[in-house]
Amino acid sequence: MRIRSVLVPALVCSLLWSPLAMAQQRHIVDPADIGQAIADQAATDQQNRDTVLGVLAQEQVRELADRLGLSVLRAEGAVSTLSSAELAGLAESARAAETQLVGGADPIVISMTTLLLIIIIVILIAR
């Protein structure tokens, strides 16, 4: 009986104590690093979002959208709903279109690039 009265409390204490000891183990990734990674991704997403919105604000893009009967305002609203991966892909196309628009490339090439950009946005909106 005496062994039981000593063994049971010792066993209960060890079972209750072990989760507390485990909870204080060091994390594999420092929480500050996780916070920095999240902040970096948010900044990248914002840059990509600004790039896409900048191309959508171009007069040539707005004129082309009007001719095709597409709503640039709706596309601009949909940009904020895109995932990071979708936004990155779209921003890459937007940068190429922006380079062509600023560089004064052939109007046919610009129209095709902006048309593809708008179609991609409209497809994403339609989902």
C-alpha positions in Angstrom: 0.0 0.0 0.0 2.8 2.3 0.8 4.4 1.8 -2.6 1.1 2.6 -4.3 0.7 5.9 -2.3 4.2 7.0 -3.4 4.1 5.6 -6.9 0.7 7.0 -8.0 1.4 10.6 -7.1 4.9 10.3 -8.7 3.4 8.9 -11.9 0.7 11.6 -12.0 3.2 14.4 -11.5 5.5 13.0 -14.2 2.6 12.8 -16.7 1.4 16.3 -15.9 4.9 17.8 -15.9 6.1 16.3 -19.2 3.7 18.4 -21.5 4.9 21.5 -19.7 8.5 20.6 -20.3 7.8 19.7 -24.0 6.0 23.0 -24.6 9.1 25.0 -23.7 11.2 23.3 -26.3 12.8 25.7 -28.8 11.0 26.1 -32.2 12.8 24.9 -35.3 12.1 28.3 -37.0 12.4 31.5 -35.0 9.1 33.3 -34.8 10.8 36.6 -35.8 12.0 34.8 -39.1 8.4 33.7 -39.7 7.1 37.2 -39.2 9.8 38.6 -41.5 8.9 36.0 -44.2 5.2 37.0 -44.0 6.1 40.7 -44.2 8.3 40.1 -47.2 5.6 38.1 -49.0 3.0 40.8 -48.3 5.4 43.4 -49.7 6.0 41.3 -52.8 2.2 40.8 -53.3 1.6 44.5 -52.9 4.3 45.3 -55.5 2.7 42.8 -57.9 -0.8 44.2 -57.3 0.5 47.7 -58.0 2.1 46.5 -61.2 -1.1 44.9 -62.5 -3.2 47.9 -61.5 -0.7 50.2 -63.2 -1.1 48.4 -66.5 -4.9 48.4 -66.1 -4.8 52.1 -65.6 -3.0 52.7 -68.9 -5.2 54.5 -71.4 -4.5 52.0 -74.2 -5.6 49.2 -72.0 -8.8 51.0 -71.0 -9.6 51.8 -74.7 -9.0 48.2 -75.7 -11.2 46.9 -72.8 -14.0 49.3 -73.9 -13.8 48.1 -77.5 -14.0 44.5 -76.3 -16.8 45.3 -73.9 -14.8 44.4 -70.8 -15.0 46.2 -67.5 -11.6 47.4 -66.3 -13.2 48.4 -62.9 -14.3 44.9 -62.4 -10.9 43.6 -63.3 -9.3 46.1 -60.9 -11.6 44.9 -58.1 -10.7 41.3 -58.8 -7.0 41.9 -58.5 -7.3 42.1 -54.7 -8.8 38.6 -54.6 -6.0 36.8 -56.3 -3.6 34.4 -54.5 0.1 35.1 -54.4 0.9 32.6 -57.1 -1.9 34.0 -59.5 -0.8 37.5 -58.7 2.9 36.8 -59.4 2.1 35.2 -62.8 -0.2 38.1 -63.8 2.4 40.7 -62.6 5.0 39.1 -64.9 2.7 39.5 -67.9 1.8 43.0 -66.7 5.5 44.0 -66.5 6.1 42.7 -70.1 3.1 44.7 -71.3 4.2 47.8 -69.4 7.7 47.5 -70.9 6.2 47.3 -74.4 3.8 50.2 -73.7 6.6 52.5 -72.3 9.1 51.3 -75.0 6.8 52.2 -77.8 6.6 48.7 -79.3 4.6 47.9 -82.3 0.9 48.7 -81.6 -0.2 45.2 -82.8 2.1 43.6 -80.3 0.9 45.9 -77.5 -2.7 45.2 -78.3 -2.2 41.4 -78.2 -0.2 41.6 -75.0 -2.8 43.8 -73.3 -5.6 41.7 -74.7 -4.1 38.6 -73.2 -3.6 40.3 -69.9 -7.2 41.4 -69.8 -8.5 38.0 -70.8 -6.4 36.4 -68.0 -7.9 38.8 -65.5 -11.5 38.2 -66.8 -10.9 34.4 -66.6 -9.8 34.7 -63.0 -12.8 36.9 -62.2 -15.2 34.4 -63.8 -14.0 31.6 -61.5 
